[in-house]
């Protein structure tokens, strides 16, 4: 048998293979159409395919193009991208870039253009804790695998220019220089498209500049860096401002890492209630500090400063009403909604107070009695427990919330307040009682994170908190106790019902 | 007709008359539904060309189970075309298909894959030809011949006719018209026998191996089966002559083609070695990598000299690919932003919180996405229109009633008779929810009987509830705004607990948001431009009030409802946020209310072109509110930048 292997057809190296991975609704079809149009206009033979259907409905989807200089013959193009055989990979979202890499579409020959923004998958959003996938891993992998990696928030670039991401990705493709076509040819394709031309061209231009300016592995997106610990300017009656400065300076005298957190906590509790409440907060932090250990970097006090503030600022009707009636809020929303000059805005709030919230505002003695009386609770639920839509741009609804938001003077006498204080003290004393098991105490302090949400969600959070603290007792004394509490807390944040937590507790029971 | 069985039955026009007809649907689901009509059509035989165009979408994006329509061609004896995936070949196959059908008096199936359905390219057109006999002519001179009716003894004659006349006629046509193609050198030790649809994939693999040029000129002989049924023995054996080994590239399973070709070789006493499944995988899509690996393995075994040296002795040092499979979340399709079906499933989830888990069956349509997280409602889908039928075994007697879900498309497709007719007839004590979004939405918004739109050629505006009453179902609740989650929940609870015997049916109606936006967005934009008053709603979240527990996400999954990581060291968990793609459907507010979630949602209605009175009144209110706010701020500490 003679050797039939032949050298690769040199024309094959002129074939450009381009894949687009997008989420349905991002306009991947429009982008594909533009690219095909540019290629044809520039004397290339081009073929595009897509997997339509799922694309419209939020699923991940692939578009694929091949092109080669036109000639007399008809080139045979593939209908789908193959692993290791893609020249240009456009990912319209960060995790789709990850998916492209999983599928082998990004290799040492690939120019990867990715938008760093996230369109979260349902699985990421459902977790009670933080289920957001780690973009850094994808970024690192892209830097490792791709020949060139062009990354920017092309979604933001598009929105800032009044357009959609297909336009900005098209600009990035042009700017990358990965296709042998002049900038004007790309712009002409947009102009031929016919819809939203001006916005598309603006987004195109912005992304062209962003992509052509980027060099190899210039990837890392700017992280939100600033911490809200600036000078903290305040306005108000003089005696209050003076007292605030005293408290602020007092917080400043704490060891550095604690001071930073305590200052934020102080602001939060003062906004929640008043300056006296702020003083009480600092006293609680100082108590913890008194039992802390400098050699451990005051980790216990830092966490205490954080979570005591959160625990002291529980979510009651007064807080919600106050936040909903503050001046800058309507301005902020108007800005978010892009309210134009001459237009008006109606604001509707969705409230559903239950008997629990109503009784929560009763004075301690009476409140406790009513809470223990199911007949009265049912009665209150019947009277008050229904969904209320409040038009806070209207006077009546605003006035109602305004009055409720002004009940801070009353708050310390409410049954809710007493219960929250009891919770806080029990939790902190439990945590501190674990000393000198320092790490365990820190982890128990952090468990306050589980208490969040309103109504049922809040109740479930509290019950998870209790279960984790009960389980903590079982592991106390072991070397890995802190690690176990951390695991329990993470498990509790995995799902709503607490299935993962049940599993973790069962594991603990098996060895204790 | 949008029902495959009814559409296929329409091809009966080709039985007696020289009238051409074509129908199109998905294989195998469409073929399954149509199989009754197709079997009878095949038995009777056709006079005019009858073409069934199938989308058999293997691979990603496929929404159907992976079965092959090939089996239907085999069992009913009609022919299957699988042309090369370019527009010239596909359009030629349409013309060939009609002629083959006429030449062999048999229906013909033309199969295209999902990507070839959406592939771009060009082809030469031909002039339209007026039919020899119009439908009008046929109707004026009706024909019938009892010999074509599928009744014994004629049906036995049909079977003999299929084998003795139609099949040989088809083979003759296929050979004479060269429907199958042979490429590459005449003499070679090996060859590839491939389905037409695999052609581009095979060529790409050969190109990567240096065995084909950009135009597909191949060093390996190819026998391209543009007709995959019937397989012509003589043509195949001629291709095999002089070769030592061949590889059959046949996507899908079972390997019908490979088995048939093996039989041909065996019967001919051939010594040619046939490879196929084994070197290539039995199941799954033949992707670029699968094809490259398969061809490489075949050539390494059968003709190693053909492979470039690099492939023969691979010595590659690739960078290790980091494992991202645990990082990257799956992203199945789901409900669109503002979908009216989301609140129905939110309500059902709330109902199950009260009642405990229910037995729920689903149907085909967008609403099947309700079976995915965050709702996870519905555990079976048996077919279009069969949702309630799939729950027929659970038609009463349990502690809690079962619920079945069906769409308006499925209802009219055949649900009215096969699902609801039987619920009524069998006095089923169960609940059915009809998701009525005004369209056959999952397929792109075509009209159905109950659509609200005016349609020049179709009868629309026939309420589903009226049809239900007509078949004797009296417990019917019409919900006209599915976004009212609380109401939806209460109606469901009523249906689950009422003492009324017989079927309980809820018609949950709200327009498909995608179609609504398409229609209304340009109108609203025009109205704003013209200076008319328009209210544009959108939802938002007060991030200080949101505690980051994500309870709302678990009752939504809306693409516009996302998460935001706050720049605040005091906060651990990301909070809910709503982006500008929100269409203000109302689900967020309704769910927050019905499920008693939290007060962080608000709806902002931007009023474009307000009336002068409105403007004055709003200014007055703003003054009062501003005064109150200033009053309070004078008496407390206000932090700069706090909202």
Interface residues (C-beta under 8 A of the other chain):
Chain A: X1 X2 X3 X4 X5 X6 X7 X8 X9 X11 X12 X14 X15 X23 X24 X25 X36 X46 X47 X48 X49 X50 X51 X52 X53 X54 X56 X57 X58 X59 X60 X61 X62 X64 X68 X73 X74 X75 X76 X77 X78 X79 X80 X81 X82 X83 X84 X85 X95 X96 X98 X99 X101 X102 X104 X107 X108 X118 X119 X120 X121 X122 X123 X124 X125 X126 X127 X128 X129 X130 X132 X133 X134 X137 X138 X140 X141 X144 X145 X159 X224 X226 X227 X228 X232 X233 X234 X235 X236 X237 X240 X241 X244 X260 X261 X264 X265 X267 X268 X270 X271 X274 X275 X306 X309 X310 X315 X320 X323 X324 X325 X326 X327 X328 X329 X332 X333 X336 X337 X338 X339 X340 X342 X343 X344 X345 X346 X347 X348 X349 X350 X351 X352 X354 X387 X389 X392 X393 X394 X395 X398 X399 X402 X405 X406 X449 X452 X453 X454 X455 X456 X457 X461 X493 X496
Chain B: X59 X60 X61 X63 X85 X86 X113 X114 X115 X116 X118 X119 X120 X121 X188 X189 X199 X200 X201 X203 X204 X207 X208 X210 X211 X212 X213 X214 X215 X216 X219 X287 X288 X289 X291 X292 X303 X305 X306 X307 X308 X309 X318 X319 X321 X322 X324 X325 X327 X328 X329 X330 X331 X332 X333 X334 X335 X336 X337 X366 X369 X372 X373 X374 X486 X514 X535 X538 X540 X542 X544 X545 X547 X548 X549 X550 X551 X553 X554 X557 X559 X561 X562 X563 X565 X567 X568 X569 X570 X572 X573 X574 X580 X588 X589 X590 X592 X593 X594 X595 X596 X597 X598 X599 X601 X602 X603 X604 X605 X606 X607 X608 X609 X610 X614 X615 X618 X621 X622 X624 X625 X626 X628 X629 X630 X632 X633 X634 X635 X636 X637 X638 X639 X640 X641 X642 X643
